[in-house]
């Protein structure tokens, strides 16, 4: 899956033109929605002319931009402004609700993706919005009023971002080190990563600090925590198995690290997203 995503990115960069998708399919609606239910999917790098907020009802979605790699676990939403080049990885058994807004409805969306903690009100409005497809021919007074109100609420929510992303880097050595780290979360050491990208440990530490402003060990910890969140969202996944999978020798150290990162224990997090 990772190889396919990277290959697609390289092709897009060589062309220097992101694929533009017309989510309205020629329609003139100011806003609308769609429901995604299906197996694993990599969208490929693209952009669209509408803002999008996507809520993960079930399963985990990953969103990658040129600036960061975002994790969208259940009960969170991804904000993707119009024109932003990105790709999404839909993991198996995902169910999401997306609502798209014409830029006129949210005039100051920022220029980057974000993960938002969705309020119960916005969640219910997203479900209600499913009655209006983004592909319908035109708007009407009822839907325009509804989506204008929802747009105001989303604008306010943009100020409350969840720290669920990993930085990316244009430095080829740092990018290769990040990829190796994510593919070897359970066993990766700075010695292993340095050897894999053919630089000294000192150089690797310096490049990470210069490129993304984080030590490699902090990047490793964040990558482990985001992976743990994705694993815990799966039915039947135990906290103990998750700890081992992401590289922790004992359950107590994993619980402590997860609680510091998320503000709740792994068990509490798993129960909450299962509700």
VOBAKE-218052 format. One record per residue (C-alpha): y negated, x, z; residue number from 1. Coordinates in steps of 0.25 Angstrom, whole numbers, plus 5000, padded with zeros to 4 digits. Example, Ala and Ser with C-alpha at 12.3 -4.5 7.8 and 13.67 -1.06 7.14 Angstrom:
<site north="5018" east="5049" up="5031" k="1"/>
<site north="5004" east="5055" up="5029" k="2"/>
end
This chain:
<site north="5000" east="5000" up="5000" k="1"/>
<site north="4990" east="5011" up="5004" k="2"/>
<site north="4993" east="5019" up="4991" k="3"/>
<site north="4990" east="5007" up="4982" k="4"/>
<site north="4977" east="5004" up="4989" k="5"/>
<site north="4973" east="5019" up="4988" k="6"/>
<site north="4977" east="5019" up="4973" k="7"/>
<site north="4969" east="5006" up="4970" k="8"/>
<site north="4957" east="5012" up="4977" k="9"/>
<site north="4957" east="5025" up="4969" k="10"/>
<site north="4958" east="5017" up="4956" k="11"/>
<site north="4946" east="5008" up="4961" k="12"/>
<site north="4938" east="5020" up="4964" k="13"/>
<site north="4941" east="5027" up="4951" k="14"/>
<site north="4936" east="5015" up="4944" k="15"/>
<site north="4924" east="5014" up="4954" k="16"/>
<site north="4924" east="4999" up="4952" k="17"/>
<site north="4930" east="4990" up="4962" k="18"/>
<site north="4938" east="4978" up="4957" k="19"/>
<site north="4929" east="4965" up="4959" k="20"/>
<site north="4936" east="4953" up="4962" k="21"/>
<site north="4930" east="4939" up="4960" k="22"/>
<site north="4935" east="4931" up="4972" k="23"/>
<site north="4928" east="4919" up="4967" k="24"/>
<site north="4935" east="4920" up="4954" k="25"/>
<site north="4922" east="4915" up="4946" k="26"/>
<site north="4919" east="4904" up="4956" k="27"/>
<site north="4905" east="4903" up="4963" k="28"/>
<site north="4909" east="4899" up="4977" k="29"/>
<site north="4900" east="4906" up="4987" k="30"/>
<site north="4912" east="4908" up="4996" k="31"/>
<site north="4926" east="4905" up="4998" k="32"/>
<site north="4940" east="4909" up="5003" k="33"/>
<site north="4954" east="4913" up="5000" k="34"/>
<site north="4967" east="4914" up="5008" k="35"/>
<site north="4976" east="4926" up="5006" k="36"/>
<site north="4991" east="4925" up="5010" k="37"/>
<site north="5001" east="4935" up="5004" k="38"/>
<site north="5008" east="4948" up="5005" k="39"/>
<site north="5003" east="4962" up="5004" k="40"/>
<site north="4991" east="4965" up="4994" k="41"/>
<site north="4982" east="4976" up="4991" k="42"/>
<site north="4970" east="4970" up="4984" k="43"/>
<site north="4965" east="4983" up="4977" k="44"/>
<site north="4950" east="4988" up="4978" k="45"/>
<site north="4940" east="4977" up="4974" k="46"/>
<site north="4928" east="4970" up="4978" k="47"/>
<site north="4922" east="4956" up="4976" k="48"/>
<site north="4908" east="4949" up="4975" k="49"/>
<site north="4910" east="4941" up="4988" k="50"/>
<site north="4911" east="4944" up="5003" k="51"/>
<site north="4924" east="4942" up="5009" k="52"/>
<site north="4929" east="4940" up="5023" k="53"/>
<site north="4944" east="4940" up="5025" k="54"/>
<site north="4951" east="4935" up="5037" k="55"/>
<site north="4966" east="4940" up="5040" k="56"/>
<site north="4973" east="4928" up="5045" k="57"/>
<site north="4986" east="4935" up="5045" k="58"/>
<site north="4991" east="4949" up="5042" k="59"/>
<site north="4982" east="4961" up="5040" k="60"/>
<site north="4973" east="4965" up="5028" k="61"/>
<site north="4967" east="4979" up="5025" k="62"/>
<site north="4954" east="4981" up="5018" k="63"/>
<site north="4949" east="4994" up="5013" k="64"/>
<site north="4936" east="4998" up="5007" k="65"/>
<site north="4930" east="5011" up="5003" k="66"/>
<site north="4924" east="5013" up="5018" k="67"/>
<site north="4936" east="5008" up="5027" k="68"/>
<site north="4950" east="5002" up="5028" k="69"/>
<site north="4949" east="4989" up="5036" k="70"/>
<site north="4961" east="4981" up="5043" k="71"/>
<site north="4960" east="4966" up="5043" k="72"/>
<site north="4970" east="4961" up="5054" k="73"/>
<site north="4972" east="4946" up="5057" k="74"/>
<site north="4960" east="4939" up="5063" k="75"/>
<site north="4950" east="4948" up="5057" k="76"/>
<site north="4942" east="4947" up="5044" k="77"/>
<site north="4938" east="4957" up="5033" k="78"/>
<site north="4924" east="4957" up="5028" k="79"/>
<site north="4922" east="4962" up="5013" k="80"/>
<site north="4908" east="4961" up="5007" k="81"/>
<site north="4906" east="4958" up="4993" k="82"/>
<site north="4907" east="4971" up="4984" k="83"/>
<site north="4915" east="4979" up="4994" k="84"/>
<site north="4926" east="4987" up="4987" k="85"/>
<site north="4939" east="4985" up="4995" k="86"/>
<site north="4954" east="4982" up="4995" k="87"/>
<site north="4962" east="4974" up="5004" k="88"/>
<site north="4977" east="4976" up="5008" k="89"/>
<site north="4984" east="4963" up="5012" k="90"/>
<site north="4996" east="4966" up="5021" k="91"/>
<site north="5008" east="4957" up="5020" k="92"/>
<site north="5007" east="4943" up="5026" k="93"/>
<site north="4992" east="4943" up="5026" k="94"/>
<site north="4984" east="4930" up="5026" k="95"/>
<site north="4969" east="4931" up="5025" k="96"/>
<site north="4957" east="4922" up="5022" k="97"/>
<site north="4946" east="4927" up="5014" k="98"/>
<site north="4932" east="4921" up="5013" k="99"/>
<site north="4922" east="4926" up="5002" k="100"/>
<site north="4907" east="4924" up="5002" k="101"/>
<site north="4897" east="4926" up="4991" k="102"/>
<site north="4887" east="4937" up="4996" k="103"/>
<site north="4876" east="4927" up="4997" k="104"/>
<site north="4883" east="4921" up="5009" k="105"/>
<site north="4884" east="4934" up="5016" k="106"/>
<site north="4872" east="4942" up="5011" k="107"/>
<site north="4874" east="4954" up="5021" k="108"/>
<site north="4888" east="4957" up="5022" k="109"/>
<site north="4888" east="4973" up="5023" k="110"/>
<site north="4895" east="4982" up="5014" k="111"/>
<site north="4908" east="4985" up="5020" k="112"/>
<site north="4921" east="4978" up="5025" k="113"/>
<site north="4922" east="4974" up="5039" k="114"/>
<site north="4933" east="4968" up="5048" k="115"/>
<site north="4928" east="4956" up="5056" k="116"/>
<site north="4934" east="4949" up="5068" k="117"/>
<site north="4933" east="4935" up="5063" k="118"/>
<site north="4928" east="4924" up="5073" k="119"/>
<site north="4936" east="4911" up="5074" k="120"/>
<site north="4925" east="4904" up="5067" k="121"/>
<site north="4925" east="4913" up="5055" k="122"/>
<site north="4940" east="4912" up="5055" k="123"/>
<site north="4940" east="4897" up="5054" k="124"/>
<site north="4930" east="4897" up="5044" k="125"/>
<site north="4938" east="4906" up="5035" k="126"/>
<site north="4950" east="4897" up="5036" k="127"/>
<site north="4941" east="4885" up="5033" k="128"/>
<site north="4935" east="4893" up="5021" k="129"/>
<site north="4949" east="4892" up="5014" k="130"/>
<site north="4945" east="4879" up="5008" k="131"/>
<site north="4935" east="4885" up="4999" k="132"/>
<site north="4942" east="4896" up="4990" k="133"/>
<site north="4933" east="4907" up="4985" k="134"/>
<site north="4938" east="4904" up="4971" k="135"/>
<site north="4932" east="4890" up="4970" k="136"/>
<site north="4923" east="4887" up="4959" k="137"/>
<site north="4910" east="4885" up="4967" k="138"/>
<site north="4904" east="4883" up="4981" k="139"/>
<site north="4900" east="4870" up="4987" k="140"/>
<site north="4891" east="4866" up="4999" k="141"/>
<site north="4901" east="4865" up="5009" k="142"/>
<site north="4908" east="4878" up="5006" k="143"/>
<site north="4894" east="4885" up="5005" k="144"/>
<site north="4890" east="4881" up="5018" k="145"/>
<site north="4903" east="4885" up="5025" k="146"/>
<site north="4903" east="4899" up="5019" k="147"/>
<site north="4889" east="4901" up="5022" k="148"/>
<site north="4891" east="4898" up="5036" k="149"/>
<site north="4904" east="4907" up="5036" k="150"/>
<site north="4896" east="4918" up="5029" k="151"/>
<site north="4886" east="4918" up="5041" k="152"/>
<site north="4897" east="4919" up="5051" k="153"/>
<site north="4904" east="4931" up="5043" k="154"/>
<site north="4890" east="4938" up="5042" k="155"/>
<site north="4889" east="4938" up="5057" k="156"/>
<site north="4904" east="4942" up="5059" k="157"/>
<site north="4901" east="4955" up="5050" k="158"/>
<site north="4894" east="4961" up="5063" k="159"/>
<site north="4907" east="4961" up="5070" k="160"/>
<site north="4916" east="4970" up="5063" k="161"/>
<site north="4930" east="4974" up="5068" k="162"/>
<site north="4933" east="4989" up="5068" k="163"/>
<site north="4946" east="4988" up="5059" k="164"/>
<site north="4944" east="4998" up="5048" k="165"/>
<site north="4947" east="5012" up="5045" k="166"/>
<site north="4937" east="5021" up="5038" k="167"/>
<site north="4940" east="5027" up="5024" k="168"/>
<site north="4935" east="5040" up="5018" k="169"/>
<site north="4931" east="5045" up="5004" k="170"/>
<site north="4936" east="5059" up="5009" k="171"/>
<site north="4949" east="5061" up="5002" k="172"/>
<site north="4955" east="5069" up="5013" k="173"/>
<site north="4951" east="5059" up="5024" k="174"/>
<site north="4956" east="5047" up="5015" k="175"/>
<site north="4969" east="5054" up="5014" k="176"/>
<site north="4970" east="5057" up="5029" k="177"/>
<site north="4967" east="5042" up="5032" k="178"/>
<site north="4978" east="5038" up="5022" k="179"/>
<site north="4988" east="5047" up="5028" k="180"/>
<site north="4984" east="5043" up="5042" k="181"/>
<site north="4985" east="5028" up="5039" k="182"/>
<site north="4999" east="5030" up="5033" k="183"/>
<site north="5004" east="5038" up="5045" k="184"/>
<site north="4998" east="5031" up="5057" k="185"/>
<site north="5010" east="5033" up="5066" k="186"/>
<site north="5011" east="5048" up="5064" k="187"/>
<site north="4998" east="5053" up="5059" k="188"/>
<site north="4992" east="5065" up="5065" k="189"/>
<site north="4980" east="5073" up="5061" k="190"/>
<site north="4989" east="5085" up="5058" k="191"/>
<site north="4997" east="5076" up="5048" k="192"/>
<site north="4985" east="5070" up="5042" k="193"/>
<site north="4978" east="5084" up="5040" k="194"/>
<site north="4991" east="5089" up="5034" k="195"/>
<site north="4992" east="5077" up="5024" k="196"/>
<site north="4978" east="5079" up="5019" k="197"/>
<site north="4979" east="5094" up="5019" k="198"/>
<site north="4967" east="5097" up="5028" k="199"/>
<site north="4966" east="5103" up="5042" k="200"/>
<site north="4965" east="5094" up="5054" k="201"/>
<site north="4951" east="5099" up="5057" k="202"/>
<site north="4947" east="5095" up="5043" k="203"/>
<site north="4953" east="5082" up="5044" k="204"/>
<site north="4946" east="5078" up="5057" k="205"/>
<site north="4933" east="5083" up="5051" k="206"/>
<site north="4935" east="5075" up="5038" k="207"/>
<site north="4938" east="5062" up="5045" k="208"/>
<site north="4926" east="5064" up="5054" k="209"/>
<site north="4917" east="5067" up="5043" k="210"/>
<site north="4922" east="5056" up="5033" k="211"/>
<site north="4924" east="5044" up="5043" k="212"/>
<site north="4918" east="5048" up="5056" k="213"/>
<site north="4931" east="5047" up="5063" k="214"/>
<site north="4941" east="5057" up="5068" k="215"/>
<site north="4955" east="5056" up="5062" k="216"/>
<site north="4961" east="5052" up="5075" k="217"/>
<site north="4952" east="5040" up="5076" k="218"/>
<site north="4955" east="5036" up="5062" k="219"/>
<site north="4970" east="5037" up="5065" k="220"/>
<site north="4968" east="5028" up="5077" k="221"/>
<site north="4960" east="5017" up="5070" k="222"/>
<site north="4971" east="5017" up="5059" k="223"/>
<site north="4982" east="5015" up="5069" k="224"/>
<site north="4974" east="5004" up="5076" k="225"/>
<site north="4972" east="4997" up="5063" k="226"/>
<site north="4986" east="4998" up="5059" k="227"/>
<site north="4991" east="4993" up="5072" k="228"/>
<site north="4982" east="4981" up="5071" k="229"/>
<site north="4988" east="4978" up="5057" k="230"/>
<site north="5002" east="4980" up="5063" k="231"/>
<site north="5000" east="4971" up="5075" k="232"/>
<site north="4995" east="4960" up="5065" k="233"/>
<site north="5010" east="4959" up="5060" k="234"/>
<site north="5019" east="4949" up="5066" k="235"/>
<site north="5029" east="4955" up="5076" k="236"/>
<site north="5023" east="4968" up="5076" k="237"/>
<site north="5024" east="4974" up="5090" k="238"/>
<site north="5013" east="4983" up="5097" k="239"/>
<site north="5023" east="4993" up="5100" k="240"/>
<site north="5028" east="4995" up="5085" k="241"/>
<site north="5013" east="4995" up="5081" k="242"/>
<site north="5010" east="5006" up="5091" k="243"/>
<site north="5021" east="5015" up="5085" k="244"/>
<site north="5018" east="5012" up="5070" k="245"/>
<site north="5003" east="5016" up="5072" k="246"/>
<site north="5007" east="5029" up="5079" k="247"/>
<site north="5006" east="5027" up="5094" k="248"/>
<site north="5017" east="5033" up="5103" k="249"/>
<site north="5016" east="5022" up="5114" k="250"/>
<site north="5011" east="5008" up="5115" k="251"/>
<site north="5001" east="5011" up="5126" k="252"/>
<site north="4993" east="5020" up="5118" k="253"/>
<site north="4993" east="5011" up="5106" k="254"/>
<site north="4989" east="4999" up="5115" k="255"/>
<site north="4977" east="5007" up="5120" k="256"/>
<site north="4973" east="5012" up="5107" k="257"/>
<site north="4973" east="4998" up="5101" k="258"/>
<site north="4966" east="4992" up="5112" k="259"/>
<site north="4955" east="5002" up="5111" k="260"/>
<site north="4954" east="5000" up="5096" k="261"/>
<site north="4955" east="4984" up="5096" k="262"/>
<site north="4951" east="4980" up="5110" k="263"/>
<site north="4964" east="4973" up="5112" k="264"/>
<site north="4978" east="4977" up="5114" k="265"/>
<site north="4988" east="4977" up="5102" k="266"/>
<site north="4996" east="4966" up="5109" k="267"/>
<site north="4983" east="4957" up="5111" k="268"/>
<site north="4979" east="4960" up="5096" k="269"/>
<site north="4993" east="4956" up="5091" k="270"/>
<site north="4992" east="4943" up="5099" k="271"/>
<site north="4978" east="4940" up="5094" k="272"/>
<site north="4980" east="4942" up="5079" k="273"/>
<site north="4994" east="4934" up="5080" k="274"/>
<site north="4987" east="4921" up="5085" k="275"/>
end
